[in-house]
Amino acid sequence: MAVVSWYTAETRPREGDPEGLTKLYVNESIGAKKLWIHLSVLGPRRKPHEAHRHDEEEVFFILEGEARFMGEDKELRAGPMTAVYIPPGKLHGLENVGDKPLKYLVIIAK
């Protein structure tokens, strides 16, 4: 069992985004073998990285702000208290389309 708080979670700044950061809550560092959860903050009109794909299932849970998700064949928007599911192997990316920071959880099942 482990407890990780805002103050104890490993923090990674986002290069080129003064408001951006990632807080790693659940990963190998606390013994998790098949689950990864982090909280990300993106500044207005920013992307965390280019669209990509991976073998794991992924869920984005928007806490604050407005996000645009881009995929191979679809584009959608998501606001607060909304979950977006990304199946394994699907191309996906996101962007903060608002004027305020975008805060969201990322949950990856490994």
C-alpha positions in Angstrom: 0.0 0.0 0.0 1.3 3.5 -0.7 0.1 7.1 -0.4 1.3 9.8 -2.8 0.3 13.4 -2.4 0.8 16.6 -4.5 3.8 17.4 -2.3 5.5 14.0 -2.6 4.7 13.0 -6.2 7.7 13.2 -8.6 7.3 16.4 -10.6 8.5 16.9 -14.2 8.3 20.4 -15.8 7.1 20.6 -19.4 9.9 22.1 -21.5 8.8 25.4 -23.2 5.6 25.6 -21.1 6.0 27.8 -18.0 2.6 26.6 -16.7 3.1 23.0 -17.6 4.0 20.1 -15.4 3.4 16.4 -14.8 3.0 14.8 -11.3 3.7 11.1 -11.2 1.4 9.5 -8.7 1.3 5.8 -9.5 4.1 3.9 -11.3 7.0 1.5 -10.7 8.5 3.8 -8.0 5.7 2.7 -5.6 5.6 -0.9 -6.7 2.8 -0.6 -9.4 3.5 -3.2 -12.1 0.5 -2.8 -14.4 -0.8 0.7 -13.8 0.4 4.2 -14.3 -1.4 7.4 -13.2 -0.2 10.9 -13.6 -1.7 14.4 -13.4 -0.7 16.8 -16.2 -1.1 20.6 -16.5 -0.8 22.3 -19.9 -0.7 26.0 -20.5 -3.2 27.6 -22.8 -2.9 26.6 -26.5 -0.2 24.0 -25.8 0.3 20.4 -26.7 2.2 18.0 -24.4 3.8 16.2 -27.5 3.0 15.2 -31.0 0.4 12.5 -31.7 1.7 9.0 -30.9 0.6 5.4 -30.4 1.5 2.7 -27.9 0.3 -0.8 -26.9 -1.4 0.1 -23.7 -5.0 1.2 -23.0 -5.1 4.8 -21.9 -7.8 7.0 -20.3 -7.6 10.8 -20.1 -9.8 12.3 -17.4 -10.3 16.1 -17.8 -10.4 17.9 -14.4 -10.3 21.6 -15.6 -10.2 23.3 -19.0 -11.0 22.2 -22.6 -9.1 19.7 -24.6 -9.1 18.7 -28.2 -8.2 15.1 -29.0 -6.9 14.2 -32.4 -6.8 10.6 -33.8 -6.4 8.8 -37.0 -10.0 9.1 -38.0 -11.6 11.3 -35.4 -11.3 14.6 -33.6 -13.3 15.4 -30.4 -13.4 17.9 -27.6 -13.7 17.2 -23.9 -14.3 19.4 -20.9 -14.3 19.0 -17.1 -15.3 15.7 -15.6 -15.1 13.9 -18.9 -13.2 10.7 -19.7 -11.7 9.9 -23.1 -10.7 6.3 -23.8 -7.8 5.5 -26.2 -7.6 1.8 -27.3 -4.2 0.1 -27.7 -2.4 0.9 -30.9 -4.5 4.0 -31.9 -2.8 7.2 -32.9 -3.8 10.0 -30.5 -2.8 13.4 -29.4 -4.3 16.3 -27.4 -4.1 20.1 -27.2 -5.3 22.6 -24.7 -7.7 24.7 -26.8 -8.7 27.1 -23.9 -7.3 30.3 -22.5 -6.7 28.7 -19.0 -4.5 25.8 -18.0 -5.8 22.3 -18.8 -5.6 19.8 -15.9 -6.1 16.2 -16.6 -5.3 12.7 -15.2 -3.7 10.1 -17.5 -4.4 6.4 -16.5 -2.5 3.7 -18.4 -3.0 0.0 -18.0 0.2 -1.9 -18.8 
